[in-house]
Amino acid sequence: MRIEKAREKKKDRKRNRLIFRTIILALLVAAVVFALITNAKKDNKIYKVGDKAPDFQLQQINKNNDLESIRLSDLKGKGVMLNFWATYCKPCEKEMPYMEKLYPQYKDKGIEIIAVSLDATEAVVHQFIDKYNLTFPIPHDTSNQVNDLYKIGPIPTTYFVNPEGIIVEKVEGALTLEQLEGYLKQIQPDND
């Protein structure tokens, strides 16, 4: 009788272990499926040449420019140089005078230069604008909304967008005056 009870107890323990292990396995599978679905729903797209430039809207902070806010889709029909930069970035600082030099000439040809500041505070951006007397629109990405949208890594990073809103070039790193002018010519609208 005791042997039978011992066998029955052993059998119950095996069954309980099997049920416990099955529940744990089911929970692990559910967690993996949840993680996969959640990651699949995130926008992990990295925009490259040939893609439509994703739309955004930011407040423009440059007092030397008339625009109050920048919405990329409002610039359809124009070529757009979309530059991501920060005041603490030495290569960014080096290319800003080139951008300012070419801006008046290319603005008249249907090109807009948008320099999205990734700085933490607006005050340092205003000092930088004053130092270089910048006149092109400078929106401030205070919440990293556009930075995250475009998955910006190193700065400066510049996207050149044609009048149809398609990215024709992406450049990571500072541009020389000659490079900048060459890319601006690529996105210049046809004025036939």
C-alpha atoms as a printed R data frame, in Angstrom:
    type eleno elety resid chain resno      x      y       z
1   ATOM     1    CA   MET     A     1  0.000  0.000   0.000
2   ATOM     2    CA   ARG     A     2  2.788  2.427   0.883
3   ATOM     3    CA   ILE     A     3  4.587  1.590  -2.338
4   ATOM     4    CA   GLU     A     4  1.465  2.374  -4.339
5   ATOM     5    CA   LYS     A     5  1.037  5.717  -2.518
6   ATOM     6    CA   ALA     A     6  4.690  6.546  -3.138
7   ATOM     7    CA   ARG     A     7  4.280  5.727  -6.871
8   ATOM     8    CA   GLU     A     8  1.136  7.821  -7.024
9   ATOM     9    CA   LYS     A     9  2.863 10.758  -5.285
10  ATOM    10    CA   LYS     A    10  5.799 10.471  -7.679
11  ATOM    11    CA   LYS     A    11  3.390 10.376 -10.630
12  ATOM    12    CA   ASP     A    12  1.585 13.509  -9.288
13  ATOM    13    CA   ARG     A    13  4.900 15.359  -8.891
14  ATOM    14    CA   LYS     A    14  5.921 14.490 -12.470
15  ATOM    15    CA   ARG     A    15  2.550 15.689 -13.772
16  ATOM    16    CA   ASN     A    16  2.799 18.929 -11.719
17  ATOM    17    CA   ARG     A    17  6.350 19.565 -13.007
18  ATOM    18    CA   LEU     A    18  5.172 18.973 -16.570
19  ATOM    19    CA   ILE     A    19  2.274 21.420 -16.117
20  ATOM    20    CA   PHE     A    20  4.587 24.013 -14.497
21  ATOM    21    CA   ARG     A    21  7.191 23.691 -17.268
22  ATOM    22    CA   THR     A    22  4.508 23.920 -19.950
23  ATOM    23    CA   ILE     A    23  3.143 27.126 -18.386
24  ATOM    24    CA   ILE     A    24  6.649 28.659 -18.172
25  ATOM    25    CA   LEU     A    25  7.369 27.705 -21.782
26  ATOM    26    CA   ALA     A    26  4.047 29.191 -22.931
27  ATOM    27    CA   LEU     A    27  4.839 32.448 -21.083
28  ATOM    28    CA   LEU     A    28  8.292 32.640 -22.688
29  ATOM    29    CA   VAL     A    29  6.851 32.035 -26.156
30  ATOM    30    CA   ALA     A    30  4.202 34.725 -25.535
31  ATOM    31    CA   ALA     A    31  6.899 37.194 -24.409
32  ATOM    32    CA   VAL     A    32  8.997 36.546 -27.517
33  ATOM    33    CA   VAL     A    33  5.972 36.932 -29.815
34  ATOM    34    CA   PHE     A    34  5.002 40.185 -28.045
35  ATOM    35    CA   ALA     A    35  8.554 41.552 -28.420
36  ATOM    36    CA   LEU     A    36  8.663 40.654 -32.118
37  ATOM    37    CA   ILE     A    37  5.294 42.263 -32.825
38  ATOM    38    CA   THR     A    38  6.168 45.406 -30.870
39  ATOM    39    CA   ASN     A    39  9.482 45.824 -32.699
40  ATOM    40    CA   ALA     A    40  7.878 45.166 -36.060
41  ATOM    41    CA   LYS     A    41  5.390 47.989 -35.473
42  ATOM    42    CA   LYS     A    42  8.100 50.550 -34.653
43  ATOM    43    CA   ASP     A    43  9.240 52.801 -37.480
44  ATOM    44    CA   ASN     A    44 12.768 51.490 -37.931
45  ATOM    45    CA   LYS     A    45 13.042 52.799 -41.471
46  ATOM    46    CA   ILE     A    46 16.293 54.484 -42.345
47  ATOM    47    CA   TYR     A    47 15.711 56.911 -45.177
48  ATOM    48    CA   LYS     A    48 18.089 56.670 -48.093
49  ATOM    49    CA   VAL     A    49 18.545 57.987 -51.619
50  ATOM    50    CA   GLY     A    50 15.389 57.367 -53.652
51  ATOM    51    CA   ASP     A    51 13.019 57.447 -50.656
52  ATOM    52    CA   LYS     A    52 10.394 60.124 -50.120
53  ATOM    53    CA   ALA     A    53 11.644 62.494 -47.420
54  ATOM    54    CA   PRO     A    54  9.385 62.119 -44.357
55  ATOM    55    CA   ASP     A    55  7.340 65.179 -43.494
56  ATOM    56    CA   PHE     A    56  7.741 67.097 -40.242
57  ATOM    57    CA   GLN     A    57  6.910 70.458 -38.732
58  ATOM    58    CA   LEU     A    58  9.132 72.485 -36.392
59  ATOM    59    CA   GLN     A    59  9.220 76.041 -35.096
60  ATOM    60    CA   GLN     A    60 11.783 78.214 -36.830
61  ATOM    61    CA   ILE     A    61 13.890 80.279 -34.381
62  ATOM    62    CA   ASN     A    62 16.080 82.403 -36.672
63  ATOM    63    CA   LYS     A    63 14.957 86.033 -36.290
64  ATOM    64    CA   ASN     A    64 16.748 86.830 -39.589
65  ATOM    65    CA   ASN     A    65 14.179 84.750 -41.516
66  ATOM    66    CA   ASP     A    66 10.484 85.434 -42.053
67  ATOM    67    CA   LEU     A    67  9.196 81.855 -41.712
68  ATOM    68    CA   GLU     A    68  7.584 81.060 -38.349
69  ATOM    69    CA   SER     A    69  7.443 77.313 -38.740
70  ATOM    70    CA   ILE     A    70  8.839 74.819 -41.180
71  ATOM    71    CA   ARG     A    71  6.754 72.012 -42.657
72  ATOM    72    CA   LEU     A    72  8.719 70.038 -45.203
73  ATOM    73    CA   SER     A    73  5.620 69.293 -47.296
74  ATOM    74    CA   ASP     A    74  5.016 73.067 -47.672
75  ATOM    75    CA   LEU     A    75  8.277 73.251 -49.635
76  ATOM    76    CA   LYS     A    76  7.128 70.846 -52.371
77  ATOM    77    CA   GLY     A    77  8.249 72.228 -55.714
78  ATOM    78    CA   LYS     A    78 11.475 73.550 -54.205
79  ATOM    79    CA   GLY     A    79 14.787 71.816 -53.729
80  ATOM    80    CA   VAL     A    80 15.550 71.420 -50.014
81  ATOM    81    CA   MET     A    81 18.870 71.069 -48.262
82  ATOM    82    CA   LEU     A    82 18.005 69.555 -44.874
83  ATOM    83    CA   ASN     A    83 20.996 69.900 -42.562
84  ATOM    84    CA   PHE     A    84 21.184 68.442 -39.019
85  ATOM    85    CA   TRP     A    85 23.719 70.175 -36.807
86  ATOM    86    CA   ALA     A    86 24.578 71.512 -33.331
87  ATOM    87    CA   THR     A    87 26.593 74.465 -32.047
88  ATOM    88    CA   TYR     A    88 29.121 72.229 -30.247
89  ATOM    89    CA   CYS     A    89 29.964 70.416 -33.512
90  ATOM    90    CA   LYS     A    90 33.144 71.896 -35.054
91  ATOM    91    CA   PRO     A    91 32.537 70.439 -38.562
92  ATOM    92    CA   CYS     A    92 29.007 71.913 -38.422
93  ATOM    93    CA   GLU     A    93 30.455 75.301 -37.540
94  ATOM    94    CA   LYS     A    94 32.896 75.054 -40.437
95  ATOM    95    CA   GLU     A    95 30.193 74.503 -43.091
96  ATOM    96    CA   MET     A    96 27.710 77.149 -41.854
97  ATOM    97    CA   PRO     A    97 29.471 80.094 -43.572
98  ATOM    98    CA   TYR     A    98 29.370 78.167 -46.877
99  ATOM    99    CA   MET     A    99 25.648 77.615 -46.458
100 ATOM   100    CA   GLU     A   100 25.126 81.313 -45.702
101 ATOM   101    CA   LYS     A   101 27.244 82.360 -48.689
102 ATOM   102    CA   LEU     A   102 25.189 80.256 -51.133
103 ATOM   103    CA   TYR     A   103 21.747 80.767 -49.562
104 ATOM   104    CA   PRO     A   104 20.731 84.097 -51.191
105 ATOM   105    CA   GLN     A   105 21.813 82.945 -54.656
106 ATOM   106    CA   TYR     A   106 20.104 79.534 -54.484
107 ATOM   107    CA   LYS     A   107 16.982 80.772 -52.680
108 ATOM   108    CA   ASP     A   108 16.281 82.825 -55.814
109 ATOM   109    CA   LYS     A   109 16.667 79.612 -57.849
110 ATOM   110    CA   GLY     A   110 14.000 77.742 -55.824
111 ATOM   111    CA   ILE     A   111 16.137 76.060 -53.168
112 ATOM   112    CA   GLU     A   112 15.555 76.290 -49.425
113 ATOM   113    CA   ILE     A   113 18.241 75.554 -46.844
114 ATOM   114    CA   ILE     A   114 16.795 74.232 -43.577
115 ATOM   115    CA   ALA     A   115 19.326 73.764 -40.768
116 ATOM   116    CA   VAL     A   116 17.715 71.730 -37.957
117 ATOM   117    CA   SER     A   117 19.443 72.471 -34.660
118 ATOM   118    CA   LEU     A   118 19.830 69.492 -32.330
119 ATOM   119    CA   ASP     A   119 21.081 71.638 -29.424
120 ATOM   120    CA   ALA     A   120 19.582 71.267 -25.962
121 ATOM   121    CA   THR     A   121 18.908 74.982 -25.440
122 ATOM   122    CA   GLU     A   122 17.756 77.713 -27.763
123 ATOM   123    CA   ALA     A   123 20.041 80.385 -26.259
124 ATOM   124    CA   VAL     A   124 23.231 78.842 -27.658
125 ATOM   125    CA   VAL     A   125 21.613 78.588 -31.088
126 ATOM   126    CA   HIS     A   126 20.719 82.304 -31.042
127 ATOM   127    CA   GLN     A   127 24.336 83.171 -30.143
128 ATOM   128    CA   PHE     A   128 25.541 81.010 -33.029
129 ATOM   129    CA   ILE     A   129 23.066 82.629 -35.470
130 ATOM   130    CA   ASP     A   130 24.256 86.086 -34.397
131 ATOM   131    CA   LYS     A   131 27.939 85.109 -34.618
132 ATOM   132    CA   TYR     A   132 27.593 84.017 -38.268
133 ATOM   133    CA   ASN     A   133 24.684 86.333 -39.207
134 ATOM   134    CA   LEU     A   134 22.749 83.367 -40.590
135 ATOM   135    CA   THR     A   135 19.631 84.151 -42.639
136 ATOM   136    CA   PHE     A   136 18.304 80.711 -43.668
137 ATOM   137    CA   PRO     A   137 15.596 79.017 -41.574
138 ATOM   138    CA   ILE     A   138 16.852 77.275 -38.433
139 ATOM   139    CA   PRO     A   139 14.220 75.181 -36.689
140 ATOM   140    CA   HIS     A   140 15.039 73.843 -33.220
141 ATOM   141    CA   ASP     A   141 14.305 70.137 -32.678
142 ATOM   142    CA   THR     A   142 13.765 70.413 -28.921
143 ATOM   143    CA   SER     A   143 12.116 67.001 -28.503
144 ATOM   144    CA   ASN     A   144 14.355 65.104 -30.978
145 ATOM   145    CA   GLN     A   145 11.231 64.422 -33.037
146 ATOM   146    CA   VAL     A   146 12.914 64.978 -36.422
147 ATOM   147    CA   ASN     A   147 16.250 63.606 -35.231
148 ATOM   148    CA   ASP     A   148 14.507 60.319 -34.390
149 ATOM   149    CA   LEU     A   149 12.411 60.371 -37.574
150 ATOM   150    CA   TYR     A   150 15.504 60.642 -39.779
151 ATOM   151    CA   LYS     A   151 17.626 58.390 -37.505
152 ATOM   152    CA   ILE     A   152 20.472 60.905 -37.410
153 ATOM   153    CA   GLY     A   153 23.792 59.443 -36.277
154 ATOM   154    CA   PRO     A   154 26.864 61.607 -36.778
155 ATOM   155    CA   ILE     A   155 26.451 65.328 -37.253
156 ATOM   156    CA   PRO     A   156 26.479 67.166 -39.493
157 ATOM   157    CA   THR     A   157 24.227 65.028 -41.647
158 ATOM   158    CA   THR     A   158 22.637 66.587 -44.699
159 ATOM   159    CA   TYR     A   159 19.818 65.374 -46.924
160 ATOM   160    CA   PHE     A   160 19.321 66.901 -50.350
161 ATOM   161    CA   VAL     A   161 15.672 66.634 -51.411
162 ATOM   162    CA   ASN     A   162 14.470 67.331 -54.951
163 ATOM   163    CA   PRO     A   163 11.346 69.403 -55.773
164 ATOM   164    CA   GLU     A   164  9.227 66.204 -55.807
165 ATOM   165    CA   GLY     A   165 10.215 65.448 -52.200
166 ATOM   166    CA   ILE     A   166 12.603 62.578 -53.030
167 ATOM   167    CA   ILE     A   167 15.974 62.252 -51.290
168 ATOM   168    CA   VAL     A   168 18.677 62.490 -53.963
169 ATOM   169    CA   GLU     A   169 21.706 62.559 -51.663
170 ATOM   170    CA   LYS     A   170 22.620 61.978 -48.019
171 ATOM   171    CA   VAL     A   171 25.960 63.227 -46.714
172 ATOM   172    CA   GLU     A   172 27.373 62.486 -43.273
173 ATOM   173    CA   GLY     A   173 30.113 64.951 -42.352
174 ATOM   174    CA   ALA     A   174 30.985 68.514 -43.256
175 ATOM   175    CA   LEU     A   175 30.672 69.781 -46.812
176 ATOM   176    CA   THR     A   176 33.122 72.005 -48.631
177 ATOM   177    CA   LEU     A   177 31.851 75.027 -50.547
178 ATOM   178    CA   GLU     A   178 32.358 73.187 -53.858
179 ATOM   179    CA   GLN     A   179 30.543 70.038 -52.685
180 ATOM   180    CA   LEU     A   180 27.683 72.084 -51.306
181 ATOM   181    CA   GLU     A   181 27.250 74.003 -54.530
182 ATOM   182    CA   GLY     A   182 27.328 70.763 -56.570
183 ATOM   183    CA   TYR     A   183 24.583 69.181 -54.461
184 ATOM   184    CA   LEU     A   184 22.455 72.335 -54.571
185 ATOM   185    CA   LYS     A   185 22.633 72.280 -58.378
186 ATOM   186    CA   GLN     A   186 21.352 68.667 -58.315
187 ATOM   187    CA   ILE     A   187 18.159 69.660 -56.484
188 ATOM   188    CA   GLN     A   188 17.501 72.909 -58.313
189 ATOM   189    CA   PRO     A   189 13.992 72.992 -59.819
190 ATOM   190    CA   ASP     A   190 13.670 73.158 -63.604
191 ATOM   191    CA   ASN     A   191 12.396 76.646 -64.392
192 ATOM   192    CA   ASP     A   192 11.283 76.050 -67.953
